[in-house]
Amino acid sequence: MMIMIRAIVRPEKSDDVLAALMDAGFPAVTKYSVAGRGKQRGIKIGEVTYDEIPKTMLMSVVNAVDKDFVIETIMTAARSGKKGNFGDGKIFVTDVEDVYTISSGVQDTAAASEGVPA
């Protein structure tokens, strides 16, 4: 089975996460800028409240057997300080049923990608 890992991280940590994933053997990542807020409901600086904070979302599809390793790699690289801080981000994991390669038109089922008969 394949899974999709979406990590929302601080923009200043995205290069660290990308480098850590590359070093760990997981170079395939999609990166894009997002904005949002977590439980802290944004941030207030003086009289101004910023409802949406800039973040970076990194998305990768990996084999399920690699899930824990990839998540730990992301958390270690994305965490600010030794214990982390509010706003360091979130990781979301979902199952992937099928994968299609646009250039070849080939459909790759999650089971077939691991050598399991589909």
Backbone bond lengths (Angstrom), bond angles and torsions (degrees), N, CA, C in turn:
res aa  C-N    CA-C-N  psi(-1)  N-CA   C-N-CA  omega(-1)  CA-C   N-CA-C  phi
1 M - - - 1.453 - - 1.525 108.80 -
2 M 1.315 115.27 147.22 1.463 121.08 176.77 1.521 108.54 -110.76
3 I 1.310 114.72 152.43 1.460 120.46 178.22 1.520 109.72 -130.33
4 M 1.329 115.10 154.38 1.455 121.37 173.42 1.521 107.82 -106.22
5 I 1.313 114.68 128.99 1.459 120.97 176.83 1.518 107.25 -111.28
6 R 1.336 115.58 122.24 1.466 121.79 175.81 1.515 107.43 -114.72
7 A 1.302 116.12 118.95 1.463 121.50 -179.72 1.516 108.80 -114.87
8 I 1.328 115.97 125.39 1.457 121.64 174.73 1.516 106.13 -102.45
9 V 1.332 116.04 117.28 1.466 121.32 -173.59 1.521 111.22 -129.66
10 R 1.326 114.43 166.42 1.469 119.17 173.88 1.531 108.77 -62.11
11 P 1.338 118.40 138.55 1.474 119.92 -178.98 1.531 113.06 -56.69
12 E 1.311 117.32 -35.28 1.466 120.42 -178.56 1.526 112.61 -72.97
13 K 1.337 117.18 -11.40 1.464 121.66 178.82 1.526 112.63 -101.19
14 S 1.320 118.14 -8.51 1.470 120.20 -174.28 1.528 112.41 -62.59
15 D 1.318 118.26 -39.81 1.465 119.84 179.09 1.526 111.25 -65.56
16 D 1.343 116.98 -36.22 1.462 120.59 176.54 1.523 111.00 -63.28
17 V 1.332 116.06 -42.75 1.463 120.64 179.59 1.525 110.25 -66.13
18 L 1.329 117.59 -45.49 1.459 121.01 179.07 1.531 111.16 -59.52
19 A 1.319 117.29 -42.73 1.469 121.27 179.13 1.526 110.96 -65.06
20 A 1.336 116.97 -41.61 1.462 121.09 179.75 1.524 110.66 -64.36
21 L 1.341 117.31 -42.23 1.458 120.62 178.19 1.530 110.88 -65.00
22 M 1.324 117.22 -41.25 1.458 121.09 178.34 1.536 110.14 -61.62
23 D 1.321 116.09 -47.56 1.468 120.72 179.45 1.525 112.05 -62.12
24 A 1.339 116.60 -30.76 1.469 121.65 -179.02 1.529 112.29 -83.77
25 G 1.336 117.39 -3.26 1.457 120.50 178.22 1.513 115.12 93.20
26 F 1.336 116.87 19.82 1.466 121.76 179.37 1.530 109.26 -124.83
27 P 1.351 116.86 74.24 1.466 120.33 -174.86 1.524 114.71 -79.88
28 A 1.333 119.18 -16.98 1.467 122.01 -173.90 1.524 110.36 -81.67
29 V 1.321 115.72 104.38 1.465 121.89 -177.48 1.524 108.92 -142.55
30 T 1.321 116.21 141.03 1.458 122.06 170.39 1.519 107.11 -106.00
31 K 1.326 115.59 134.15 1.473 120.90 -175.67 1.522 108.89 -125.21
32 Y 1.336 115.23 134.06 1.457 118.36 172.92 1.518 111.00 -151.85
33 S 1.321 114.74 155.95 1.465 121.58 -178.76 1.519 109.47 -82.85
34 V 1.320 115.68 136.84 1.456 122.29 177.56 1.527 107.89 -135.46
35 A 1.310 116.28 170.68 1.461 121.76 174.84 1.516 108.17 -140.89
36 G 1.299 116.33 144.46 1.454 119.65 179.23 1.514 111.07 -177.92
37 R 1.320 114.48 -166.61 1.456 119.21 178.97 1.522 108.34 -147.51
38 G 1.304 115.03 154.94 1.455 121.01 178.76 1.509 110.20 -108.18
39 K 1.310 115.25 -150.82 1.461 121.17 -177.66 1.529 112.85 -61.36
40 Q 1.331 116.58 -26.80 1.465 119.06 -177.91 1.528 112.42 -75.98
41 R 1.354 116.76 -3.83 1.470 122.72 175.23 1.520 113.32 60.31
42 G 1.293 117.34 40.86 1.460 121.13 -179.54 1.514 110.62 90.65
43 I 1.307 115.39 -159.76 1.459 120.44 -178.90 1.525 109.07 -140.98
44 K 1.323 116.72 141.01 1.455 121.61 178.40 1.521 108.72 -111.13
45 I 1.322 114.62 124.05 1.465 121.33 177.20 1.521 106.53 -121.72
46 G 1.321 115.54 108.96 1.462 120.54 -174.95 1.507 110.20 65.07
47 E 1.311 117.13 -123.54 1.454 122.73 179.56 1.528 112.91 -93.05
48 V 1.329 116.67 -5.07 1.461 120.83 -174.79 1.530 110.02 -101.57
49 T 1.345 115.57 130.90 1.458 121.21 175.34 1.518 108.73 -108.82
50 Y 1.318 115.75 126.42 1.460 122.20 177.25 1.526 107.24 -99.52
51 D 1.343 115.37 105.81 1.461 120.91 -176.67 1.523 112.52 -72.18
52 E 1.314 116.90 -31.83 1.453 120.81 -178.62 1.521 109.37 -121.47
53 I 1.321 114.30 128.91 1.456 121.54 -177.90 1.533 108.12 -106.19
54 P 1.347 117.74 134.90 1.465 119.27 177.56 1.531 110.87 -64.82
55 K 1.321 115.83 135.17 1.467 122.96 177.06 1.523 108.09 -139.37
56 T 1.317 115.92 172.09 1.458 122.14 174.70 1.514 107.98 -121.99
57 M 1.342 116.78 133.13 1.460 120.35 175.69 1.522 108.06 -104.57
58 L 1.330 114.99 130.53 1.448 122.50 176.05 1.527 107.21 -114.61
59 M 1.319 116.77 130.72 1.455 121.16 -175.80 1.523 108.51 -126.11
60 S 1.335 115.82 133.05 1.453 120.92 -179.58 1.527 109.10 -146.38
61 V 1.330 116.26 145.57 1.458 121.90 175.02 1.520 107.32 -111.62
62 V 1.330 115.49 126.01 1.466 121.43 -177.39 1.530 109.41 -135.69
63 N 1.316 116.11 164.96 1.459 120.34 173.59 1.522 109.15 -67.17
64 A 1.317 116.30 144.28 1.463 121.55 -177.08 1.529 112.10 -57.63
65 V 1.320 117.43 -31.81 1.466 119.60 -179.54 1.531 112.12 -65.27
66 D 1.339 117.14 -20.87 1.464 121.84 -179.91 1.524 113.14 -93.94
67 K 1.326 117.28 -2.57 1.462 122.21 -172.90 1.528 113.24 -52.73
68 D 1.317 117.95 -56.09 1.465 120.87 -175.54 1.524 111.84 -61.52
69 F 1.336 116.76 -40.30 1.464 120.73 179.68 1.530 111.11 -64.27
70 V 1.339 116.28 -45.45 1.468 120.32 -179.22 1.529 110.52 -65.55
71 I 1.317 117.25 -42.45 1.467 120.16 178.67 1.519 110.93 -62.05
72 E 1.312 117.53 -44.37 1.471 120.79 179.00 1.536 111.01 -64.03
73 T 1.322 116.59 -38.12 1.469 120.88 177.20 1.526 110.35 -61.73
74 I 1.326 116.76 -45.36 1.465 121.06 179.30 1.526 110.48 -64.30
75 M 1.329 116.94 -48.01 1.471 119.74 -177.58 1.528 111.90 -60.55
76 T 1.315 116.16 -42.47 1.467 119.76 -179.30 1.526 111.12 -63.53
77 A 1.336 116.86 -43.24 1.465 120.81 -178.00 1.523 113.00 -75.51
78 A 1.337 117.78 -29.28 1.470 121.12 -175.03 1.521 113.39 -89.62
79 R 1.312 117.17 -18.96 1.468 121.25 -175.72 1.533 109.75 -69.16
80 S 1.331 115.98 133.38 1.464 120.61 176.03 1.530 108.23 -93.83
81 G 1.310 116.18 126.77 1.459 120.08 -175.93 1.518 110.66 74.79
82 K 1.322 116.69 178.05 1.462 120.44 -177.59 1.519 112.93 -72.68
83 K 1.321 117.25 -35.31 1.466 121.13 -177.63 1.519 113.13 -102.96
84 G 1.318 117.84 -7.46 1.453 121.02 -178.57 1.518 111.94 83.74
85 N 1.307 115.44 168.56 1.461 122.93 -178.79 1.518 110.01 -141.95
86 F 1.357 115.53 160.77 1.455 119.81 172.76 1.523 108.55 -55.12
87 G 1.311 116.69 141.05 1.460 120.88 178.43 1.517 114.14 89.97
88 D 1.337 117.85 2.91 1.467 119.65 178.75 1.520 111.82 -69.85
89 G 1.335 118.20 -22.49 1.453 120.13 174.03 1.506 114.55 125.78
90 K 1.328 115.07 -172.74 1.458 124.40 -179.61 1.518 108.74 -140.69
91 I 1.339 114.54 156.72 1.456 121.30 174.40 1.526 107.64 -125.04
92 F 1.332 115.96 131.27 1.456 122.16 178.89 1.527 108.47 -118.08
93 V 1.322 116.77 136.02 1.461 122.33 -177.97 1.533 109.26 -123.13
94 T 1.339 116.07 129.37 1.459 120.92 177.45 1.531 109.65 -135.99
95 D 1.328 115.76 154.57 1.457 121.43 176.36 1.526 109.74 -74.36
96 V 1.333 115.35 149.05 1.467 122.14 175.60 1.518 107.36 -115.65
97 E 1.322 116.76 121.86 1.464 121.06 -178.91 1.516 112.12 -83.08
98 D 1.313 117.46 -48.27 1.458 122.26 -176.16 1.515 109.96 -138.94
99 V 1.341 113.85 155.39 1.461 121.35 174.52 1.521 106.99 -132.01
100 Y 1.318 117.19 133.99 1.455 122.30 178.40 1.529 108.54 -118.52
101 T 1.308 116.56 132.49 1.459 121.08 173.94 1.519 107.29 -94.36
102 I 1.308 116.80 118.22 1.459 121.73 -174.12 1.520 111.39 -64.90
103 S 1.321 118.62 -44.93 1.462 120.78 -174.92 1.526 112.87 -63.12
104 S 1.329 117.84 -38.25 1.465 120.74 -177.53 1.524 113.26 -99.89
105 G 1.326 117.10 -17.82 1.449 121.30 -176.63 1.514 113.44 76.66
106 V 1.315 117.55 9.20 1.458 122.16 -177.43 1.522 110.10 -79.10
107 Q 1.355 114.60 132.68 1.468 120.18 173.79 1.516 106.88 -95.64
108 D 1.310 115.78 130.48 1.457 121.77 179.80 1.518 107.60 -118.84
109 T 1.319 117.47 107.82 1.456 119.14 177.69 1.512 108.49 -71.81
110 A 1.305 116.87 155.87 1.466 121.55 -179.99 1.521 110.22 -58.99
111 A 1.313 118.43 -40.18 1.464 121.20 -179.90 1.527 110.89 -66.45
112 A 1.327 117.60 -40.67 1.457 120.93 -178.48 1.523 111.31 -66.51
113 S 1.319 117.91 -30.57 1.460 120.37 -178.72 1.521 112.04 -67.30
114 E 1.316 117.40 -18.71 1.461 121.24 178.55 1.522 111.71 -104.09
115 G 1.326 117.08 8.54 1.449 120.32 -179.93 1.515 114.12 80.28
116 V 1.328 118.39 11.16 1.463 123.18 178.18 1.522 107.25 -90.74
117 P 1.322 117.89 134.74 1.476 118.51 178.77 1.527 111.35 -59.03
118 A 1.318 116.19 134.15 1.469 121.01 -178.12 1.510 111.68 -83.81
